[in-house]
Amino acid sequence: MKKLYMSLAIMALTMLTAISAQAQVSWGLRAGANIVNMKMSSDILGSKNNAGFFVGPTVKFTVPIVGLSFDASALYDQRTAKVVDDANSITEERKQQTIQIPINIRYGWGLGDMANVFLFAGPQFGFNVSKHYSDWTWKSSQFSVNVGIGATVLSHLELKANYNFVVGKSAVAVDGWAGNSRYNAWQVGLGYYF
């Protein structure tokens, strides 16, 4: 499954590179906050939402079609949530660390890059780099989807807000913990293009 996700990510980046032959390309950095919305499939376990962050390089391709652009990033992403076992009065923190590759299609309107608002959506490919717990096993890779809104100001500064929802499982609980989890997140971030 990890090889499939990697192949899809490479194929999508290859397509973006082909588009860039006629597109305007901007490189930059992105960083922001995750507000984790952990979902559990177990009736005996619950979760308390927590936070995290992401940071990494990004690239934006603006194509000759008015309002249309693409972006792709390679982000270090950390998400933390508390897992609650009410039956045994146990609360434990679980931290997931991944390399995320979001690839979004964007449609904007306004004054070009000087000041515009855009909607975006696209797939995100994640690869686990965090430790495994004795009772909690992270999936080695995961597929998720982004949906959001953003704004660009003065050609360089960009603000984005989106919801990232995981398709499938983020982790599988073992050894007494029951259920599977999804680490969905609201994300707010700033980008700067050079």
N, C-alpha and C positions, 0 to 999 in steps of 0.2 A: 504494500500500500504506500509506503514511504517513497519507493521508486516511482510509482504512478504520480504522486503529488509533485515530486521533483521534476518529472518529465513534463507535466502540465505547466508548471511554473516556468521552466526553460522555454517551452513552446510559446507561451504567452509573451515572455520577454523577447523572444526572437521576432514575433509578429510586431511588437512595439518598436523594435530596432529597425525593421523593414519600413514601417510607417515613418520613422524619424528621418529617412532619406529626403522627404519632402516637408518635414515638419520643423517647427522651431523647438529646440531642446533646451530645457533649463535644469540645472543641477542644484541641489540644495540639501538642507538638513531639516528633519522633523522631530518634534518631541511633544509629549503630552501626558495626560492622565487617563487611567482606566478606572472606571467605577464598576466594580465587578458585580455581576448579577448571576451568582452560581445557582444552577438548577440541579436538584437531586431526584433520582428516580425511586428512592426508598421512602417508605412511610415512617420508619423509625429514626431517620436522620433528617436534620434540617440544616440550613446554612444561614450565616449572617454575612451580608454583603460587606465588602471591604474595598480596598483600592489597589492601585498599581501604577505603572508608568510604562512608556515606550520611548525609544530614541533611535535614530539612525539616518542614513543617507536616503535621498529621494530624487527622482527624476520626473520631469513633466514634459509631455509631448503635446504641442499645440498644432493641430493639423489645419490645412487650408479651408476646411469646412467651417463656416461661421459658428462659433459657440462650442465646438467639439474639441475635447482634449482627453488625454489619458495621463495617469500617473502610476508610478510603481515605486516601491520602497523596500528596503531591507532593514527591518527593525528588531532591536532587542526589546522584548516585551515581557513584563513581569506582572502577574496577577495573583492577588492574595485573597483568601476568604477563610472564614472560620466554619468548621464542620461541627455540628452540635448533635450529640447523642443524648437526648433527654432521658431515655430509659436508664442509662448508666451515669448520668450527670457528668458527662465528659464533653469538653469543648477543645478542639485542636485546630491549629492554623495549618493551612495547606498553601504552599507557594508554588506557582507554576512559572517557569522561565522558558521562553521559546524564542526562536528566530522566526519572525513573521514576514511574509512577502505578500503585501496587498497590491492588487492590480485593479485600478478603477477606471471606468469610463465616466467622463464628466461632460455636462452640458451647462454652459453659462450664458449669462446675458449681462449687459452693462457697457462699460467703456473699455473693452479689451482687457488687458492685464492691469491697466491703470486703476480700475475699480470695477469689480464685477462680483456677482453672486452666482454660485453654481450648485447643481445637484449632482451627486455621484453615487455609483454603486459598482460592486465588483467582487470577485472571489479573493480569498486570502488563504495562503498556504502556510501552515505552521509546522515547525520542527522542534521537538522537545530537546532542551539542554539542561533541564532541572534534575535534581536527584529524585530517586524513588524512595518512598517511605515503606516501612515494613508492612503496613496495612493499606497502602494506596499506590497503585501503579499508573503512571502517566502513559497515555498513548504516545508512541514515538513520533507520530505526525497527525495533523488534523486539518480539516477543511472547514472554512467559515466564510461568511458573506458579510460585506459592509454595505450599509445604506446610510446616506447622510447629506449634509448641506455644508457649504463653505463660502468664503469670500476672499478675494484677492485685493490688496491695496498697494498702490505704487509699484506694481510689477514684481515686487520682491517678497512682501509679507503676505502670508496666507493663514487664515483661521478655519479650522474644520471641526465639525461635530458629527458624530455618527454612532450607530448601533452596530456592534459586531456580534453576530450569532453563529455559534458552532453547529455544524451539521454532523451529527453523530455524537460520540462520547469524547470527553477530554481525559477522563480517568476512570479506572475500575477499582472499586474498594474490595479488599480481601481480608481474611483473618478476623472475622467477627463484625466488621463493618459491612453493611449491606448496601447495595445500590451502585449506580453509576452517576457521573456528574458531567455537567457542561459548564464551562467557564465563559459565559457570555459577558459582554461589557459595553457600557456607554463609554465613548472615547471623545475627549476634547483635546485638540492639539494645535500647535503653531508650527508653521514651516517658513523657512527663509530660503529663497532662491537667489543664487549669486549672479 
